[in-house]
Amino acid sequence: MGKRQAFSGQNPYHPSFQRRGPSSRFMPTEKPRQFRASMRRLWTFFMTEQRLFTIVIVMTLGVSCIELAAPYLLGRAIDAMSATGTLVNFSLLGIIVAVLATAYLADGTLNLLRGWIMAGISQRIVRTLRKSLFDKLQKLPVSFFDGKTHGDLMSRISNDIDNLSTTIGQSTTQLFSNIIMIAGSIVMMVILSPLLALASLITVPLLLLLTRTIASKTRRLFLEQQNTLGKLNGHIEETVSGLQVVKVFGHEHDSIFDFDAVNSRLRDVSIRAQIWAGFLMPIMNVIGNLGFAILAGLGGLLAVNNMITIGVIASFLSYSRQFARPLNEIANIFNTLQAALAGAERVFEVLDETEEPADPPDAVELSGVRGYVSFEKVSFAYVAGNPVLHNVSLDAKPGSSMALVGPTGAGKTTLVNLLSRFYEPSSGTILIDGKDIRRYTRSSLRRSFGIVLQDTYLFS
């Protein structure tokens, strides 16, 4: 090893060799994680922007208060036009109009500033997530990549995180705002007319049951959609990278067939996901309109009996709309959130993978290499129960040349992988200059080799 030695070879028992081909599309879909656990974990990334996010929450609270005050002021304006029988109270009406104009101007300004700040927050969070994922990929052992297609990993770092970007940027403030609007609308309705408020809550249990039923279905379908998209990207990446091999073996027809199969599966699951997600809004609109009709009829009956004014009815109907609209939007946001969390779970799966073990504290730099390589009864298996090497012993003396010759699958590449510490032997010891290679730092060990594998890659 005084001179850098080059090795080549390929192992058909290696997982990366096995996973290629049509059968890769039948990999089982992993079960999704708990919704709340994923949300809590995603929330930790929001906490990195805690100061600005607090400002956004305060702005959202201000916007919600303005929107809650508007129906009440409109009701007062209607009452002002009939405050003294046939005369209009122009003084009161002028004040209300001025307050409403100021409120709407403030509402627009706060919404603009809130959107601008939230766009920055969401993009920084996405940048952090994407950087964390890419950094993690650099720290994972080679064995991790044996069981993952490159396209699937690329899909996680691009498509899945892009889904999160859209959700964080658009849905977060809407969700918080809608919760405030629901609570505030209920309070205002109770203040205006407890009887009408009670009537407006009749449809709420039905809406909640509907949301829960459909959301449980869409969450599973959106996760399956993201997994299938990852497999499709994996097939495309492998086909494009290995196009020369595809053509040499006349595999074009089979490659197209495999693509069509995965693409059709993606189409089917996407259609089902969108159909189930699309059910929610029309059904909720029907329920909301039914509740609106009940309130209008009951309000008219109370007005005829001089129990409430026309202005109160107008305000109440506006609040009932403000109560129903956030429920519809939350249901829609929940569907969007399902797709985003499906992507988040796939990102977290990679972030939770076990990294390549760190060098031991007493590891030393490999320097002044003489090049005496020894394998002492080394055994190894990529897959438990299917050994590739069994009690292999060999010596390569300094300055000598050694050729590893054997059929495909004999273990030539495996020897090089073990020597480079891409994998650790199941048993036995590998020595360089009389010292176990696990006592050297990985970086210094790998710098000492010149390895040219059968599958080469050139960076652009």
C-alpha positions as a printed Julia matrix, in Angstrom:
460×3 Matrix{Float64}:
   0.0     0.0     0.0
   2.98    2.31   -0.27
   1.55    3.03   -3.71
  -2.16    3.67   -4.09
  -3.91    0.54   -5.29
  -7.03    0.41   -7.47
  -9.72   -2.2    -7.05
 -12.84   -2.88   -9.08
 -15.74   -5.26   -8.97
 -19.44   -5.6    -8.3
 -21.4    -7.81   -5.96
 -24.85   -9.12   -6.95
 -25.61   -9.96   -3.31
 -25.12   -6.31   -2.38
 -28.51   -4.71   -1.55
 -27.9    -1.86   -4.0
 -27.58   -4.46   -6.75
 -30.73   -6.29   -5.7
 -32.99   -3.29   -5.41
 -32.76   -2.29   -9.06
 -35.37   -3.51  -11.49
 -39.13   -3.84  -11.77
 -39.59   -5.37   -8.34
 -38.49   -2.15   -6.63
 -41.95   -0.68   -7.08
 -43.45   -3.31   -4.79
 -41.58   -2.09   -1.71
 -44.07   -1.93    1.17
 -45.44    1.41    2.27
 -44.3     2.31    5.78
 -46.95    3.17    8.32
 -47.44    6.86    9.02
 -46.46    8.29   12.37
 -48.88    9.84   14.81
 -50.36   13.13   13.62
 -49.74   14.92   16.92
 -46.16   13.69   17.21
 -45.33   15.01   13.74
 -47.02   18.32   14.51
 -45.06   18.71   17.77
 -41.81   17.97   16.0
 -42.59   20.41   13.21
 -43.42   23.01   15.85
 -39.84   22.85   17.15
 -38.71   24.34   13.85
 -41.18   27.2    14.33
 -39.56   27.95   17.67
 -36.36   28.92   15.85
 -38.35   31.95   14.61
 -40.1    32.54   17.93
 -39.73   36.35   18.04
 -41.08   37.02   14.55
 -43.71   34.33   14.9
 -44.96   36.05   18.07
 -45.28   39.28   16.09
 -47.27   37.44   13.42
 -49.58   36.0    16.09
 -50.17   39.48   17.54
 -50.95   40.8    14.05
 -53.29   37.89   13.44
 -55.04   38.64   16.7
 -55.46   42.28   15.62
 -56.83   41.29   12.2
 -59.27   38.88   13.82
 -60.52   41.49   16.27
 -61.14   43.94   13.43
 -63.04   41.33   11.43
 -65.09   40.43   14.51
 -66.0    44.06   15.13
 -67.14   44.72   11.54
 -70.48   42.78   11.65
 -71.42   44.44   14.93
 -70.76   47.9    13.47
 -72.75   47.03   10.34
 -75.7    46.03   12.52
 -75.47   49.31   14.42
 -75.39   51.17   11.1
 -78.6    49.42    9.98
 -80.28   50.29   13.27
 -79.07   53.92   12.94
 -81.0    54.21    9.67
 -84.23   53.44   11.53
 -83.34   54.73   14.96
 -86.11   57.34   15.09
 -88.84   55.77   13.04
 -88.6    57.23    9.52
 -85.55   59.43   10.22
 -81.92   58.4     9.84
 -79.43   59.16   12.59
 -76.78   60.6    10.26
 -74.47   61.57   13.09
 -74.22   58.02   14.43
 -74.14   56.6    10.9
 -71.24   58.9     9.94
 -69.22   57.83   12.98
 -69.81   54.14   12.25
 -68.83   54.53    8.58
 -65.61   56.35    9.56
 -64.73   53.67   12.11
 -65.44   50.92    9.55
 -63.26   52.62    6.92
 -60.4    52.97    9.4
 -60.83   49.36   10.53
 -60.75   47.98    6.98
 -57.66   50.08    6.15
 -55.9    48.74    9.26
 -57.02   45.22    8.38
 -55.5    45.43    4.9
 -52.23   46.89    6.22
 -51.85   44.23    8.92
 -52.61   41.45    6.42
 -49.95   42.77    4.04
 -47.29   43.01    6.78
 -48.26   39.64    8.22
 -47.94   37.93    4.83
 -44.55   39.54    4.21
 -43.15   38.45    7.6
 -44.64   34.96    7.35
 -43.11   34.43    3.91
 -39.67   35.04    5.39
 -40.37   32.78    8.37
 -41.6    29.9     6.19
 -38.67   30.07    3.78
 -36.12   30.15    6.61
 -37.78   27.14    8.26
 -37.77   25.27    4.96
 -34.13   26.21    4.41
 -33.28   24.83    7.86
 -35.19   21.62    7.19
 -33.6    21.13    3.78
 -30.12   21.84    5.15
 -30.7    19.46    8.08
 -31.78   16.73    5.69
 -28.86   17.27    3.3
 -26.37   17.4     6.19
 -27.89   14.18    7.55
 -27.36   12.43    4.21
 -23.63   13.2     4.45
 -23.45   11.51    7.87
 -25.36    8.32    7.08
 -23.52    5.05    6.47
 -23.31    3.56    2.99
 -25.62    0.74    4.1
 -28.5     3.25    4.39
 -28.26    4.14    0.69
 -28.28    0.45   -0.26
 -31.97    0.23    0.59
 -33.09    3.6    -0.88
 -33.36    4.66   -4.49
 -31.67    7.94   -5.27
 -34.86    9.33   -6.78
 -36.83    8.65   -3.6
 -34.25   10.51   -1.51
 -34.3    13.39   -4.0
 -38.1    13.43   -3.76
 -37.88   13.82    0.02
 -35.46   16.72   -0.16
 -37.4    18.51   -2.92
 -41.1    17.52   -3.28
 -41.81   16.69    0.36
 -40.13   19.82    1.69
 -41.82   21.95   -0.99
 -45.18   20.68    0.32
 -44.13   21.83    3.77
 -43.11   25.23    2.39
 -46.58   25.81    0.94
 -48.32   24.73    4.13
 -46.12   26.75    6.47
 -46.41   29.88    4.34
 -50.15   29.81    3.71
 -51.88   27.67    6.3
 -50.25   28.46    9.64
 -51.6    31.98   10.15
 -54.93   31.01    8.57
 -55.35   28.21   11.07
 -54.64   30.47   14.05
 -56.85   33.25   12.66
 -59.73   30.86   12.02
 -59.59   29.49   15.57
 -59.82   33.06   16.92
 -62.68   33.85   14.52
 -64.66   30.78   15.63
 -64.24   31.56   19.32
 -64.91   35.28   18.83
 -67.97   34.69   16.67
 -69.49   32.39   19.29
 -68.94   35.02   22.0
 -70.5    37.79   19.9
 -73.47   35.62   18.91
 -74.16   34.76   22.56
 -74.01   38.47   23.45
 -76.4    39.42   20.63
 -78.92   36.57   21.07
 -78.37   33.44   23.18
 -81.31   31.7    21.48
 -79.96   32.25   17.97
 -76.47   31.29   19.19
 -77.81   27.97   20.45
 -79.54   27.36   17.12
 -76.31   28.08   15.19
 -74.44   25.36   17.11
 -76.79   22.59   15.95
 -74.67   21.82   12.89
 -71.29   21.87   14.69
 -71.23   18.18   15.81
 -72.08   17.12   12.26
 -69.26   19.26   10.86
 -66.73   17.88   13.35
 -67.73   14.27   12.64
 -67.47   14.87    8.9
 -64.03   16.48    9.22
 -62.67   13.69   11.38
 -63.97   10.93    9.07
 -62.62   12.44    5.87
 -59.31   13.59    7.4
 -58.46   10.07    8.58
 -58.94    8.84    5.02
 -57.05   11.64    3.28
 -54.04   11.37    5.64
 -53.42    7.76    4.59
 -53.96    8.53    0.91
 -51.67   11.58    0.89
 -48.89    9.58    2.56
 -49.3     6.82   -0.03
 -49.24    9.47   -2.75
 -45.92   10.88   -1.5
 -44.38    7.4    -1.19
 -45.49    6.47   -4.72
 -44.15    9.76   -6.08
 -40.8     8.92   -4.46
 -40.78    5.52   -6.17
 -41.62    7.11   -9.52
 -38.75    9.58   -9.12
 -36.49    6.68   -8.18
 -37.41    4.78  -11.34
 -36.88    7.88  -13.51
 -33.49    8.6   -11.9
 -32.29    5.01  -12.34
 -33.49    4.83  -15.95
 -31.89    8.12  -16.94
 -28.63    7.31  -15.12
 -28.51    3.81  -16.61
 -29.91    4.65  -20.06
 -26.91    3.15  -21.82
 -27.45   -0.15  -20.01
 -31.17   -0.02  -20.83
 -30.41    0.33  -24.54
 -27.61   -2.27  -24.59
 -29.93   -4.94  -23.19
 -32.99   -3.83  -25.18
 -34.84   -3.05  -21.96
 -36.72   -0.02  -23.3
 -40.1    -1.78  -23.42
 -39.75   -3.18  -19.89
 -38.6     0.19  -18.57
 -41.65    1.9   -20.11
 -43.9    -0.83  -18.7
 -42.47   -0.32  -15.2
 -42.86    3.45  -15.51
 -46.47    3.12  -16.66
 -47.24    0.8   -13.73
 -45.88    3.19  -11.08
 -47.28    6.24  -12.87
 -50.72    4.64  -13.03
 -50.55    3.79   -9.37
 -49.62    7.4    -8.59
 -52.53    8.6   -10.72
 -54.99    6.29   -8.95
 -53.93    7.18   -5.42
 -53.78   10.9    -6.28
 -57.31   10.78   -7.72
 -58.6     9.04   -4.59
 -56.81   11.52   -2.33
 -58.17   14.54   -4.22
 -61.7    13.1    -4.4
 -61.82   12.48   -0.66
 -60.33   15.92    0.01
 -62.83   17.45   -2.42
 -65.8    15.89   -0.64
 -65.29   18.09    2.38
 -65.93   21.61    1.11
 -69.18   21.0    -0.86
 -70.74   18.96    1.96
 -69.73   21.55    4.56
 -71.16   24.33    2.39
 -74.48   22.49    2.24
 -74.51   22.08    6.02
 -73.51   25.74    6.47
 -76.25   26.97    4.15
 -78.79   24.82    5.99
 -77.74   26.4     9.29
 -77.88   29.87    7.71
 -81.47   29.25    6.55
 -82.49   28.1    10.04
 -81.0    31.24   11.6
 -82.65   33.55    9.04
 -86.08   32.01    9.66
 -85.73   32.04   13.45
 -84.3    35.59   13.43
 -87.19   36.86   11.33
 -89.64   35.27   13.77
 -87.95   36.99   16.72
 -87.89   40.35   14.9
 -91.61   40.15   14.15
 -92.21   39.71   17.87
 -89.94   42.71   18.66
 -87.47   40.51   20.54
 -84.48   41.69   18.47
 -83.83   44.44   15.92
 -83.16   44.12   12.19
 -79.59   45.28   12.81
 -79.03   42.46   15.3
 -80.3    39.94   12.73
 -77.93   41.35   10.11
 -75.01   41.22   12.56
 -75.9    37.73   13.67
 -76.13   36.38   10.12
 -72.7    37.9     9.41
 -71.3    36.25   12.52
 -72.87   32.93   11.54
 -71.07   33.23    8.2
 -67.87   34.14    9.99
 -68.42   31.1    12.21
 -69.09   28.7     9.31
 -66.39   30.04    6.98
 -63.47   29.35    9.36
 -64.81   25.83    9.93
 -64.76   25.25    6.18
 -61.3    26.77    5.87
 -59.96   24.72    8.78
 -61.28   21.58    7.09
 -59.54   22.62    3.86
 -56.34   23.51    5.74
 -56.52   20.13    7.45
 -56.46   18.41    4.06
 -53.46   20.5     3.03
 -51.86   19.7     6.36
 -52.3    15.97    5.73
 -50.22   16.18    2.55
 -47.6    18.34    4.28
 -47.33   16.04    7.29
 -47.01   13.03    4.99
 -43.96   14.76    3.52
 -42.73   15.79    6.96
 -42.89   12.19    8.19
 -40.78   11.06    5.24
 -38.23   13.79    6.02
 -38.2    12.88    9.72
 -37.66    9.22    8.82
 -34.3    10.16    7.3
 -33.42   12.57   10.11
 -34.03    9.75   12.61
 -31.74    7.29   10.86
 -28.66    6.14   12.78
 -25.59    8.02   11.62
 -22.23    6.47   10.85
 -20.62    5.83   14.25
 -18.14    8.48   15.32
 -14.45    7.68   15.58
 -13.48    6.43   19.05
 -11.86    9.04   21.31
  -8.47    7.33   21.07
  -8.51    7.08   17.24
  -5.34    8.33   15.58
  -4.51    9.74   12.16
  -3.14    7.25    9.64
   0.17    8.72    8.52
   3.54    7.48    7.34
   1.84    4.45    5.81
   4.04    1.43    5.06
   1.13   -0.43    3.48
   1.02   -3.82    5.21
  -2.63   -4.97    4.89
  -3.87   -8.07    6.7
  -7.29   -9.72    6.85
  -7.59  -12.13    9.79
 -10.59  -14.49    9.64
 -12.92  -11.78    8.37
 -16.6   -12.61    7.85
 -19.33  -10.31    6.55
 -22.94  -10.37    5.34
 -24.94   -7.5     3.82
 -28.09   -9.39    4.8
 -28.16  -11.5     7.96
 -28.01  -15.2     7.13
 -26.54  -14.6     3.65
 -22.76  -14.32    4.19
 -20.61  -12.9     1.39
 -17.27  -13.5     3.14
 -16.51  -16.29    5.61
 -13.26  -16.48    7.58
 -11.2   -14.74    4.88
  -7.52  -14.24    5.65
  -4.93  -12.61    3.39
  -1.76  -10.52    3.53
  -0.72   -7.73    1.15
   2.88   -6.74    1.81
   4.23   -3.21    1.28
   5.22   -2.42   -2.29
   3.58   -5.53   -3.72
   0.73   -5.75   -6.23
  -2.25   -7.98   -5.57
  -5.1    -8.89   -7.89
  -8.44  -10.09   -6.53
  -9.89  -12.41   -9.14
 -13.21  -14.2    -9.05
 -16.7   -14.36  -10.54
 -19.35  -11.75   -9.85
 -20.46  -12.08   -6.26
 -17.22  -13.58   -5.0
 -16.69  -10.6    -2.66
 -14.06   -8.48   -4.41
 -15.88   -5.17   -3.92
 -16.87   -6.25   -0.43
 -13.2    -6.58    0.55
 -12.58   -3.03   -0.64
 -15.69   -1.75    1.16
 -14.51   -3.33    4.41
 -10.98   -2.02    3.96
 -12.38    1.51    3.45
 -14.73    1.06    6.44
 -17.86    1.65    4.39
 -19.02   -1.4     6.34
 -17.74   -3.12    9.47
 -16.93   -6.85    9.43
 -19.29   -9.21   11.25
 -16.24  -10.89   12.78
 -12.48  -10.89   12.37
  -9.97   -8.06   12.15
  -8.49   -5.94    9.37
  -5.03   -4.52   10.04
  -2.91   -1.84    8.38
   0.68   -1.75    9.49
  -0.21   -4.06   12.35
  -3.01   -1.9    13.81
  -6.76   -2.5    13.64
  -8.2    -0.06   11.09
 -10.95    0.83   13.6
  -8.22    2.57   15.63
  -7.62    5.03   12.77
  -9.89    7.97   11.96
 -12.09    7.28    8.95
 -11.06   10.44    7.1
  -7.32    9.69    7.32
  -7.91    6.03    6.44
  -9.91    6.84    3.3
  -7.43    9.5     2.19
  -4.81    6.78    2.02
  -6.62    4.86   -0.73
  -7.19    5.37   -4.42
 -10.31    3.36   -5.29
 -11.77    3.03   -8.78
 -14.96    0.98   -8.69
 -16.69   -0.58  -11.67
 -19.51    2.0   -11.4
 -17.9     5.41  -11.7
 -19.48    8.82  -11.25
 -18.32   12.17  -12.6
 -19.53   15.37  -10.91
 -20.51   18.16  -13.27
